[in-house]
Amino acid sequence: MMVRTAYIAIGTALSLAAVSSADPIGVTFNRITNNANNNIAGQLSCVITDEGGGIVKFRLQNNVGIASGVHEIYVDDTSHFGGIDHVFESTGVNYTQFGTNVNPGNLPAGNTVSFAANTALSADAQGRGKDYLDALGEYLDMFYTLTGGTTWSDIEDGFGDGSIRVGMHVGGIAGGPGGPSDSFVSNPPPPPPVVIPLPSAGFAGLAGLGALAALRRRIG
């Protein structure tokens, strides 16, 4: 029984070593305007995950800190995304305008950094008071369809080379609903860590058999 268990454990370990998954992409933000006294870029975040089936999720948050609300959300992209599949909002969040209904159509001052929003991908809490992202723990999940032939690797490359960017227009910064607003654009994510290649299947198999033989000797 102990020898059989060893076979299972070693086989499982070798199988897991061969499995890989798409890691989420986390991006930070940079302020491109200078209207508010406080720069809240550090409390904004977006995490992008591969949902499978040609769907990618953007989870957007404003991890307050300094009082503020995300009024509009934009994506600068021309080829990777087909449109909004659906959205999911946490309690206290209620964006009501999407796509071409978002006003303004581009991130304010986005033209200064060549940010051109794909209007099919935008979201707006226009006229909804404090139903936008304005509290710690709140989030907005935007689920986008991928265009035909687009892969997760293309999305990773797009964020890495800046051909995909996220923009947020944030208002009421440290001043309530009438406070100043600023625009923020995502930074390219840091490069992934260096991965040490796994041994070849043949070498791994020999190593596993060697470990099993040693275990059998100890059991015997």
C-alpha positions as CSV (number, residue, x, y, z in Angstrom):
1,M,0.0,0.0,0.0
2,M,2.8,2.4,0.8
3,V,4.5,1.7,-2.5
4,R,1.2,2.3,-4.4
5,T,0.7,5.6,-2.6
6,A,4.2,6.7,-3.6
7,Y,3.4,6.0,-7.2
8,I,0.3,8.2,-7.0
9,A,2.1,11.0,-5.2
10,I,5.0,11.2,-7.6
11,G,2.6,10.9,-10.6
12,T,0.5,13.8,-9.3
13,A,3.5,16.0,-8.7
14,L,4.7,15.4,-12.2
15,S,1.3,16.1,-13.6
16,L,0.9,19.4,-11.7
17,A,4.4,20.5,-12.9
18,A,3.2,20.3,-16.5
19,V,0.0,22.4,-15.9
20,S,0.1,26.1,-16.5
21,S,-2.6,28.8,-16.1
22,A,-3.1,32.3,-17.4
23,D,-2.0,34.7,-14.7
24,P,-4.0,37.8,-14.1
25,I,-2.7,41.1,-15.3
26,G,-2.6,43.9,-12.6
27,V,-2.1,47.5,-13.7
28,T,-1.4,50.7,-11.8
29,F,-2.3,54.2,-12.8
30,N,-0.6,57.5,-13.6
31,R,-2.3,60.9,-13.3
32,I,-2.2,62.9,-16.6
33,T,-3.9,66.1,-15.3
34,N,-3.1,68.2,-12.2
35,N,-6.3,69.7,-11.0
36,A,-6.6,68.3,-7.5
37,N,-4.0,68.9,-4.7
38,N,-4.0,65.2,-4.0
39,N,-2.8,62.6,-6.4
40,I,-4.9,59.5,-5.9
41,A,-3.3,57.3,-8.5
42,G,-2.1,54.9,-5.9
43,Q,-5.6,53.9,-4.8
44,L,-6.8,53.0,-8.3
45,S,-6.5,49.5,-9.6
46,C,-7.5,47.3,-12.5
47,V,-7.0,43.5,-12.6
48,I,-7.6,41.7,-15.9
49,T,-8.4,38.0,-16.0
50,D,-9.0,35.4,-18.6
51,E,-12.5,34.0,-18.0
52,G,-12.3,31.5,-20.9
53,G,-14.7,31.2,-23.8
54,G,-13.4,34.4,-25.4
55,I,-14.3,36.6,-22.4
56,V,-11.9,38.8,-20.4
57,K,-12.8,40.5,-17.1
58,F,-11.6,43.9,-15.9
59,R,-12.1,44.4,-12.2
60,L,-11.9,48.1,-11.4
61,Q,-11.5,49.5,-7.9
62,N,-11.0,52.8,-6.1
63,N,-9.4,51.8,-2.8
64,V,-10.3,54.9,-0.9
65,G,-8.1,56.5,1.0
66,I,-8.7,60.0,-0.2
67,A,-12.4,60.7,-0.9
68,S,-13.2,60.5,-4.6
69,G,-15.4,58.7,-7.1
70,V,-14.7,57.2,-10.5
71,H,-17.1,58.9,-12.9
72,E,-16.2,57.3,-16.2
73,I,-14.1,54.3,-17.3
74,Y,-12.5,54.0,-20.8
75,V,-10.4,51.5,-22.7
76,D,-8.0,52.6,-25.4
77,D,-7.9,49.7,-27.9
78,T,-8.7,49.2,-31.5
79,S,-8.5,45.5,-32.3
80,H,-8.6,43.2,-29.2
81,F,-12.1,43.6,-27.9
82,G,-15.4,43.3,-29.6
83,G,-17.6,44.9,-26.9
84,I,-19.2,44.6,-23.5
85,D,-20.6,41.1,-22.8
86,H,-22.0,42.0,-19.4
87,V,-21.1,43.8,-16.1
88,F,-21.3,42.9,-12.4
89,E,-21.3,45.5,-9.7
90,S,-20.7,45.2,-6.0
91,T,-23.2,46.7,-3.5
92,G,-23.2,50.5,-3.7
93,V,-22.1,50.6,-7.3
94,N,-24.5,51.4,-10.2
95,Y,-23.1,52.4,-13.6
96,T,-26.0,53.1,-16.0
97,Q,-24.4,54.4,-19.2
98,F,-22.3,52.1,-21.4
99,G,-20.7,52.2,-24.8
100,T,-21.6,55.1,-27.0
101,N,-23.9,56.6,-24.4
102,V,-20.9,57.6,-22.2
103,N,-20.3,61.3,-22.0
104,P,-17.7,62.6,-22.6
105,G,-16.8,60.1,-25.3
106,N,-13.1,60.1,-24.5
107,L,-11.1,60.4,-21.3
108,P,-10.8,64.1,-20.5
109,A,-7.2,65.3,-21.5
110,G,-6.6,61.8,-23.0
111,N,-5.5,63.4,-26.2
112,T,-2.4,64.7,-24.4
113,V,-1.2,61.2,-24.1
114,S,-2.7,59.9,-27.4
115,F,-5.4,58.1,-25.5
116,A,-8.3,57.3,-27.8
117,A,-11.2,55.5,-26.2
118,N,-13.0,52.7,-28.0
119,T,-16.5,54.0,-27.2
120,A,-18.0,50.5,-27.3
121,L,-16.0,49.6,-24.1
122,S,-16.8,52.6,-21.8
123,A,-18.9,52.9,-18.7
124,D,-20.4,56.0,-17.0
125,A,-22.1,56.6,-13.6
126,Q,-23.5,59.9,-15.0
127,G,-26.3,61.4,-12.9
128,R,-26.1,58.7,-10.3
129,G,-24.8,60.6,-7.3
130,K,-22.5,58.5,-5.3
131,D,-23.3,55.2,-7.1
132,Y,-19.8,55.2,-8.6
133,L,-16.6,53.6,-7.3
134,D,-16.0,55.7,-4.2
135,A,-15.5,53.4,-1.3
136,L,-13.0,50.7,-0.2
137,G,-14.0,47.3,-1.2
138,E,-16.4,48.3,-4.0
139,Y,-15.7,47.0,-7.5
140,L,-17.0,47.1,-11.0
141,D,-16.4,44.0,-13.2
142,M,-16.5,44.6,-16.9
143,F,-16.7,41.5,-19.1
144,Y,-15.5,42.1,-22.6
145,T,-15.7,39.8,-25.6
146,L,-12.5,39.1,-27.6
147,T,-12.4,39.7,-31.4
148,G,-11.9,36.6,-33.5
149,G,-8.5,35.1,-33.3
150,T,-7.4,37.2,-30.3
151,T,-5.8,35.1,-27.5
152,W,-4.9,35.8,-23.9
153,S,-1.3,36.1,-25.0
154,D,-2.4,39.0,-27.3
155,I,-4.0,40.7,-24.3
156,E,-0.8,40.3,-22.3
157,D,1.3,41.8,-25.1
158,G,-1.2,44.6,-25.6
159,F,-0.9,45.8,-22.0
160,G,2.8,45.3,-22.1
161,D,3.4,47.4,-25.2
162,G,0.7,50.0,-24.4
163,S,-1.6,49.2,-27.3
164,I,-4.2,48.5,-24.6
165,R,-4.7,51.1,-21.9
166,V,-7.4,51.8,-19.3
167,G,-8.5,55.3,-18.4
168,M,-10.4,56.6,-15.4
169,H,-11.9,60.0,-14.9
170,V,-12.2,60.6,-11.1
171,G,-14.1,63.5,-9.5
172,G,-14.8,64.9,-6.1
173,I,-11.2,64.4,-5.0
174,A,-10.9,65.4,-1.4
175,G,-13.7,67.8,-1.8
176,G,-17.0,66.1,-2.0
177,P,-19.2,65.9,-5.1
178,G,-18.1,69.4,-6.2
179,G,-14.5,68.7,-5.7
180,P,-11.8,68.8,-8.5
181,S,-11.4,65.9,-11.0
182,D,-8.4,64.3,-12.7
183,S,-7.8,61.8,-15.4
184,F,-5.7,58.7,-14.9
185,V,-4.2,56.2,-17.4
186,S,-2.9,52.7,-16.7
187,N,0.8,51.9,-16.8
188,P,2.2,48.9,-18.5
189,P,2.5,46.0,-16.0
190,P,5.9,45.0,-14.7
191,P,7.6,42.2,-16.7
192,P,6.8,38.7,-15.5
193,P,9.4,37.0,-13.3
194,V,12.0,34.8,-15.0
195,V,10.8,31.3,-15.1
196,I,13.3,28.5,-14.8
197,P,12.4,25.8,-17.4
198,L,11.2,22.5,-16.0
199,P,13.3,19.4,-16.8
200,S,12.3,17.5,-19.9
201,A,9.6,14.8,-19.5
202,G,12.2,12.1,-19.9
203,F,14.5,13.5,-17.2
204,A,11.6,14.2,-14.9
205,G,10.4,10.6,-15.4
206,L,13.8,9.2,-14.5
207,A,14.0,11.5,-11.5
208,G,10.6,10.2,-10.3
209,L,11.6,6.6,-10.8
210,G,14.8,7.2,-8.9
211,A,12.9,8.8,-6.0
212,L,10.5,5.9,-6.0
213,A,13.3,3.3,-6.0
214,A,14.8,5.1,-3.0
215,L,11.5,5.0,-1.2
216,R,11.0,1.3,-1.9
217,R,14.5,0.7,-0.5
218,R,13.6,2.6,2.7
219,I,10.3,0.7,3.0
220,G,12.0,-2.6,2.4
